[in-house]
Amino acid sequence: MSQVPAIRGEHISFRYLEQGTRILEDVSITIPREKITVLMGSSGCGKSTLASVLCGLFPENGGVLESGEIYLCGDFITNLSVRDRAKRISMMFQNPDLQFCMATLREELYFCMENYCISPNEMEEKAIEAAKIMGTNHLLDQNIYSLSGGEKQRALLTCIYLMDAECIFLDEPFANLDPDGVQDLMGLLKDLCCKHKKTIIAIDHMSDHWQGIADRFVILKKKGQVLCEIEDPRDLPSYQALFLKEGIAYPGIWKKKEITLQEESKAILSFKNFSLPRIPEKTKKSSFLFFQKKKEIKKKTDYLLEDTTFHIPEGRISAILGKSGSGKSSLLMTLLKQRSYQGSILLTCKDLPKEYQTLSQKECFKHLSIAFQNPSNQFVSQNVIEEVSDGLRRLYPKKDKDEISSLSLKLLKTCKLEDYQNYSPYMLSQGQQRRLAVLSVLSGGQKILLLDEPTYGQDYRSAKALMDQVSKEVLENKITVLMTTHDRGLAAAYADHIFVLKDKKIKEVSKQ
């Protein structure tokens, strides 16, 4: 007698709006127990929506399920209470910020246990044990919103482990993790599956993350339908043509860009004896903080970066690599004047160097813009085309409405977003949101673009289109791009200069 599957969905059709387009159409899928299944497919094909429907989050919390039946461990999902469902399945969202309720991981773990009616006398021991197993002891009492993206993912996975559900859905679990962090998390997931008999279903765009650990791959096509199931991971190389057709990355897919900039480039941002406190200090009206003796500061402050000197070249793409939590995003936030620092930053604009401390935030924004790691944090408009048009109007104040609309649509077409021009940005997938966020900062006309993990959550086709557009802007408009990434292949393919943040220093490394 065959084992009852962990999850079974039959003929699922789902839409977000009563009269809207179907996101899922006649989807049938089976997930076996106690195995690691990886769902892959192009951006916007419905992977995250399917996960939310299979978990029971939709349509209970939004949307319309037109048809279909879903079974968890053999039981019809609508017959299960929320409490019973939570014991069987948990989900980690692509954006972990959406799931935290409390200020620290310790408090979050206690909150989870309260919902499970665990005795207060047991909470401390259980919280410490879960954090030890998941390698998050050092995060227990830190403010959750001060953590890096990768640290937040590990913190959330600690909560999921503690809740002890039979099935665990992970949406882009490695998106903010460095390669070492990916390997550590892989080991934890393998243990959860093999030792703790958990069923793990992961959504990912990178098949190489899962080599040696996944039991099977399921490739989805448009509207969430199953295109093929790969039951033996050793067969992955024979599917490269299919992956390329569907726009999905496989190992070694990134190729170095053909365009090489020949002329020398001066520095547009120069960091000298630069130190960045781990915990942001309040900016004081006087400049005393920034010119204290270094010995006095060292006694009081722990640093992400300490006494490091480096230069960002003008008119180039520079990539910064480094472990999760090492300070990559914090460096970008410093350039937005959101964090204090010691040392010197010189911004050279129109051949006139200016000390960054003397510039107001408004002056800084005239020169630079940013696409955040979580793109939904920066949207200002109610539809996709307006998000791009807003920047273009400022860049071209003399152009009329029709000209701006035409330019906006042309820009959306470069990243396959023209069909979504009248959608709310918040209705897009995470990958689509990220492309829109980068396009919106490209349209602003600033000469320095800060891109925080610009391609995470993207399929290969979309990531390539986005980076090709960025490279085109660099070549034609002489803009400077400073991006953080964990994707070494992407950095090697597109960056003119690669910097590594390690041991509180930033050093340029060879691309070879």
C-alpha positions in Angstrom: 0.0 0.0 0.0 1.5 3.3 -1.1 2.1 6.1 1.5 -0.4 8.9 1.6 1.2 12.0 0.1 2.0 15.0 2.3 0.2 17.4 0.0 -2.1 16.7 -2.9 -3.8 19.4 -5.0 -6.3 18.6 -7.7 -7.6 20.9 -10.5 -6.8 24.2 -8.6 -7.9 27.4 -10.3 -7.3 30.7 -8.3 -7.5 34.4 -8.9 -6.8 37.3 -6.6 -9.7 39.5 -7.7 -13.3 38.4 -8.5 -13.0 39.6 -12.1 -9.2 39.4 -12.3 -6.9 37.1 -14.4 -6.4 33.6 -13.2 -3.0 33.2 -11.5 -3.4 29.4 -11.2 -5.4 27.4 -13.7 -6.3 23.7 -13.4 -3.2 22.9 -11.4 -2.8 19.3 -10.1 0.3 18.4 -8.0 1.4 15.8 -5.5 4.1 16.2 -2.9 5.5 12.9 -1.3 6.2 12.7 2.4 9.6 13.0 4.0 11.3 14.2 0.9 12.8 17.5 -0.3 10.9 18.8 -3.3 12.0 21.9 -5.2 9.5 23.9 -7.2 11.0 25.9 -10.1 9.6 28.0 -12.9 9.8 31.4 -14.5 9.1 34.6 -12.5 5.4 35.2 -12.2 4.3 31.7 -13.1 2.5 31.3 -9.8 4.9 29.4 -7.5 4.4 31.6 -4.4 0.6 31.8 -5.0 0.4 28.0 -5.4 2.4 27.6 -2.1 -0.1 29.9 -0.3 -3.1 28.0 -1.7 -1.6 24.6 -0.7 -0.9 25.9 2.8 -4.5 27.2 3.2 -3.5 30.9 3.4 -5.6 31.5 0.3 -8.5 31.9 -0.2 -9.0 32.2 3.6 -7.0 35.4 3.7 -7.8 36.7 0.2 -8.5 35.8 -3.4 -11.0 33.4 -5.0 -10.6 29.7 -5.3 -12.7 28.9 -8.3 -12.1 25.2 -8.2 -9.9 22.5 -6.8 -9.4 20.3 -3.7 -6.4 20.2 -1.4 -5.4 17.4 1.0 -2.9 17.6 3.8 -1.6 14.2 4.9 -4.8 12.7 3.5 -7.3 15.1 5.1 -9.3 17.6 3.2 -7.8 21.0 4.1 -11.2 22.8 4.7 -12.0 20.2 7.4 -9.0 21.2 9.4 -9.0 23.9 12.0 -6.3 26.6 11.8 -4.6 25.0 14.8 -4.6 21.5 13.3 -3.4 23.0 10.0 -0.5 24.7 11.7 0.6 21.4 13.2 0.8 20.0 9.7 2.3 22.8 7.6 4.3 25.9 8.1 5.6 28.4 5.5 8.5 30.8 5.3 7.6 33.8 3.1 10.0 35.3 0.5 10.0 38.5 2.6 10.6 37.4 6.2 9.7 40.9 7.5 6.0 40.0 6.9 6.0 37.2 9.4 7.6 38.7 12.6 5.4 40.0 15.3 7.8 40.7 18.1 11.0 42.8 18.6 13.5 40.0 19.2 13.9 36.4 18.2 13.6 35.2 21.8 10.2 37.1 22.1 9.1 35.7 18.8 9.8 32.1 19.9 7.9 32.7 23.1 5.0 34.1 21.1 5.0 31.0 18.9 4.9 28.8 22.0 2.1 30.8 23.6 0.0 30.1 20.6 0.7 26.4 21.2 -0.2 26.7 24.9 3.2 25.6 26.0 3.9 26.2 29.7 5.9 29.3 30.5 8.2 27.2 32.6 9.3 25.3 29.5 9.7 28.3 27.1 13.2 29.4 27.9 14.7 25.9 27.6 12.8 25.2 24.3 13.8 28.6 22.8 17.5 28.1 23.6 17.4 24.5 22.3 15.8 25.6 19.0 18.3 28.5 18.6 21.2 26.2 19.2 20.1 23.6 16.6 19.5 26.3 14.0 22.7 28.3 14.8 20.9 31.4 15.9 21.9 31.7 19.6 23.7 35.0 18.9 20.5 36.5 17.4 18.2 35.7 20.3 18.2 39.2 21.9 19.0 41.4 18.9 16.3 43.6 17.4 14.9 41.6 14.5 14.7 44.6 12.2 18.4 45.3 12.7 19.3 41.9 11.3 20.5 41.3 7.8 18.2 39.6 5.3 20.0 36.3 5.7 19.9 36.5 9.5 16.2 37.2 9.4 15.7 34.1 7.3 17.6 31.9 9.8 15.6 33.5 12.7 12.3 32.7 11.0 13.4 29.2 10.2 14.2 28.8 14.0 10.5 29.7 14.7 9.3 27.2 12.1 11.5 24.5 13.5 10.1 25.1 17.0 6.5 24.9 15.7 7.4 21.3 14.6 5.0 21.1 11.6 5.1 18.0 9.4 5.5 19.9 6.2 7.6 23.1 5.7 7.2 25.4 2.7 10.2 27.6 2.0 9.9 30.5 -0.5 13.4 31.4 -1.8 15.1 30.3 1.4 18.6 31.2 0.2 17.9 34.6 -1.4 19.8 36.6 1.2 22.5 34.0 2.2 26.1 34.0 1.3 27.5 30.7 -0.1 28.8 29.5 3.3 25.4 30.3 4.8 23.7 28.3 2.0 25.8 25.3 2.8 25.0 25.6 6.5 21.3 25.9 5.9 21.4 22.9 3.5 22.8 20.7 6.2 20.0 21.8 8.6 17.3 21.1 6.0 18.8 17.7 5.2 18.7 16.9 9.0 15.1 18.1 9.3 14.1 15.8 6.4 16.2 12.7 7.3 16.4 12.8 11.1 13.1 14.6 12.0 11.1 13.1 9.1 9.9 16.5 7.8 8.6 17.1 4.3 10.3 20.1 2.8 9.0 22.0 -0.3 11.2 24.8 -1.5 10.7 27.4 -4.2 13.9 28.5 -5.8 15.4 29.8 -9.1 18.8 28.3 -8.6 19.0 24.5 -9.1 22.7 24.4 -8.1 21.7 25.3 -4.6 20.0 21.9 -4.3 22.4 19.6 -5.9 23.2 16.7 -3.5 20.3 17.4 -1.2 17.0 17.6 -3.2 15.1 14.4 -3.8 13.1 15.7 -6.8 12.4 18.8 -8.9 9.1 20.0 -10.2 9.1 22.5 -13.1 6.0 24.7 -13.4 4.9 26.5 -16.5 2.5 29.5 -16.9 -0.4 29.7 -14.4 1.3 27.1 -12.1 0.7 24.0 -14.2 3.2 21.2 -13.8 5.5 21.0 -16.9 7.6 18.1 -15.8 8.8 16.2 -12.7 12.4 15.2 -12.3 12.4 12.3 -9.8 16.2 11.7 -10.0 18.4 14.8 -9.5 21.2 13.1 -11.3 19.2 13.7 -14.5 19.3 17.5 -14.2 22.1 17.9 -16.8 19.8 16.4 -19.4 17.2 19.1 -18.8 19.4 22.1 -19.5 17.6 22.9 -22.8 14.3 22.9 -21.0 15.7 25.1 -18.2 17.0 27.6 -20.8 13.7 27.6 -22.7 11.8 28.4 -19.4 14.4 31.0 -18.3 15.6 29.0 -15.3 19.2 29.1 -14.1 21.4 26.0 -14.1 25.1 25.8 -12.9 27.4 27.8 -15.1 24.7 29.6 -17.1 26.1 33.1 -16.5 28.5 34.2 -19.2 30.8 37.2 -19.0 29.5 40.3 -20.8 31.2 41.0 -24.1 31.5 44.8 -23.7 34.7 45.9 -21.9 35.2 49.5 -21.0 38.7 50.6 -22.0 39.4 54.0 -20.6 40.6 54.6 -17.1 38.0 55.7 -14.6 38.4 58.1 -11.7 36.8 57.5 -8.3 33.3 58.9 -7.7 33.2 57.7 -4.1 36.3 57.5 -2.0 36.3 55.9 1.4 39.3 56.7 3.6 39.9 55.2 7.1 36.2 54.4 7.0 34.6 52.7 10.1 30.9 51.7 10.4 29.5 50.9 13.8 27.5 47.6 14.1 24.8 49.4 16.0 24.0 52.8 14.4 24.8 55.7 16.6 22.5 58.7 16.8 23.7 61.5 14.5 24.6 64.5 16.6 24.3 68.1 15.6 28.0 68.7 16.2 30.6 66.8 14.2 32.3 65.6 17.4 31.3 62.0 16.8 33.1 61.8 13.5 36.4 63.2 14.6 36.9 61.6 18.0 40.2 59.9 18.5 40.1 56.4 17.1 41.3 54.9 20.4 38.4 56.4 22.3 35.9 55.1 19.8 37.3 51.6 19.8 36.7 51.2 23.5 33.0 51.7 23.1 32.1 50.5 19.6 31.8 47.2 17.8 32.2 47.6 14.0 31.0 46.1 10.8 33.7 47.9 8.9 36.8 49.3 10.6 39.5 51.7 9.3 39.2 50.5 5.7 40.1 52.5 2.6 38.7 51.8 -0.9 37.4 53.6 -4.0 34.3 53.1 -6.2 35.1 54.0 -9.9 32.9 56.3 -11.9 30.9 54.9 -14.8 31.3 51.3 -13.8 29.4 48.4 -12.2 31.0 47.5 -8.9 29.8 44.5 -7.0 30.2 43.9 -3.2 30.3 40.4 -2.0 30.5 39.2 1.6 28.8 37.0 4.3 25.3 37.7 5.5 25.4 40.3 8.2 28.9 41.5 7.3 27.6 45.1 6.5 26.9 45.2 2.8 23.4 46.7 3.1 24.5 48.9 6.0 27.1 50.4 3.7 24.4 51.4 1.2 22.3 52.8 4.0 25.2 54.9 5.0 25.3 56.5 1.6 21.6 57.3 2.1 22.6 59.1 5.3 20.7 56.6 7.4 23.7 55.5 9.4 26.6 57.4 11.2 30.2 56.5 10.4 33.7 57.6 11.2 36.4 58.5 8.7 35.9 60.2 5.4 33.7 59.7 2.3 34.4 61.9 -0.6 31.8 62.3 -3.4 33.3 63.6 -6.6 30.7 65.2 -8.8 31.6 67.5 -11.7 35.2 67.1 -10.7 34.5 68.8 -7.4 35.1 66.5 -4.3 32.8 67.0 -1.4 33.0 65.5 2.0 29.8 63.4 2.5 29.2 64.8 6.0 28.7 68.3 4.6 25.9 67.2 2.3 22.3 67.2 3.3 20.2 64.2 2.6 18.4 66.1 -0.1 21.7 66.9 -1.8 22.7 63.2 -1.7 19.4 62.2 -3.4 20.2 64.4 -6.3 23.2 62.2 -7.0 22.1 58.7 -6.0 19.1 56.4 -5.7 18.5 52.9 -4.4 16.6 49.7 -5.1 16.0 48.2 -1.7 16.4 44.5 -0.8 12.7 44.4 -0.2 11.2 46.4 -3.1 7.8 46.9 -1.6 9.4 49.3 0.8 10.0 51.9 -1.9 6.8 52.0 -4.1 5.1 55.4 -4.2 2.4 54.8 -6.9 -0.8 52.8 -7.4 0.1 51.1 -10.6 3.2 49.8 -12.3 3.5 52.3 -15.2 3.1 55.2 -12.8 6.0 53.9 -10.7 8.3 54.4 -13.7 6.7 57.5 -15.0 7.2 59.3 -11.7 11.0 59.3 -12.2 10.8 60.1 -15.9 8.7 63.2 -15.3 11.4 64.6 -13.0 14.1 63.6 -15.5 12.3 65.1 -18.5 10.1 68.0 -17.2 9.5 69.4 -20.6 8.0 66.2 -22.1 4.2 65.9 -22.2 2.1 63.1 -20.8 2.0 61.0 -23.9 5.8 61.1 -24.3 6.3 60.1 -20.7 3.9 57.2 -21.1 5.6 56.0 -24.2 9.0 56.1 -22.6 7.6 54.3 -19.5 6.1 51.5 -21.6 9.4 51.1 -23.5 11.3 50.7 -20.3 8.8 48.2 -18.9 9.1 46.1 -22.1 12.9 45.7 -21.5 12.0 43.6 -18.4 8.8 42.0 -19.6 6.5 44.0 -17.4 4.4 45.7 -20.0 1.5 43.3 -19.5 1.3 44.5 -15.9 1.4 48.2 -16.5 -2.0 48.8 -14.9 -1.5 46.4 -11.9 -0.7 47.6 -8.4 3.0 47.0 -7.7 1.9 45.0 -4.6 0.1 42.5 -6.8 3.3 41.5 -8.6 5.5 38.6 -7.7 8.7 39.3 -5.6 10.8 38.9 -8.8 8.6 41.2 -10.8 8.6 43.8 -7.9 12.4 43.7 -7.9 12.6 44.4 -11.6 10.1 47.3 -11.3 12.1 48.8 -8.4 15.3 48.8 -10.4 13.5 50.3 -13.4 12.1 53.0 -11.3 15.5 54.1 -10.0 16.9 53.9 -13.5 14.2 56.3 -14.6 15.2 58.9 -12.0 18.3 60.2 -13.8 20.7 60.0 -10.8 24.3 59.2 -11.7 24.9 56.7 -8.8 22.6 53.7 -8.5 22.7 51.5 -5.4 21.2 48.0 -6.0 20.8 45.8 -2.9 20.6 42.1 -4.1 18.9 43.2 -7.5 18.4 39.7 -8.9 17.3 37.7 -5.9 13.9 36.0 -6.5 14.4 36.3 -10.3 14.5 33.6 -12.9 17.6 33.6 -15.2 15.8 35.2 -18.1 14.5 38.1 -16.0 17.7 38.6 -14.2 19.7 38.8 -17.4 17.2 41.2 -19.0 17.5 43.4 -15.9 21.3 43.4 -15.8 21.5 43.9 -19.5 19.4 47.1 -19.1 21.6 48.3 -16.2 24.7 47.6 -18.3 23.2 49.6 -21.2 22.6 52.6 -18.9 26.2 52.4 -17.6 27.5 52.4 -21.2 25.2 55.1 -22.7 24.7 57.4 -19.7 27.9 56.9 -17.8 26.1 56.1 -14.6 27.8 54.3 -11.7 26.3 51.2 -10.1 27.2 49.8 -6.7 25.4 46.5 -6.1 25.5 43.9 -3.3 25.0 40.3 -4.3 25.6 36.7 -3.2 25.6 35.5 -6.8 29.3 35.1 -7.7 28.4 34.1 -11.2 26.3 37.2 -11.7 29.1 39.4 -10.3 31.7 37.8 -12.6 29.4 38.3 -15.6 28.4 41.9 -15.1 30.7 43.8 -12.7 33.7 45.7 -13.9 35.1 45.7 -10.3 34.4 43.1 -7.5 34.9 44.0 -3.8 34.8 41.5 -1.0 33.8 42.5 2.6 35.7 40.3 5.0 37.2 40.8 8.4 35.8 44.3 8.7 37.7 45.4 5.5 36.7 45.9 1.9 39.2 44.9 -0.7 39.0 44.7 -4.5 39.7 41.2 -5.9 40.4 39.9 -9.3 37.5 38.8 -11.5 39.4 35.6 -12.5 
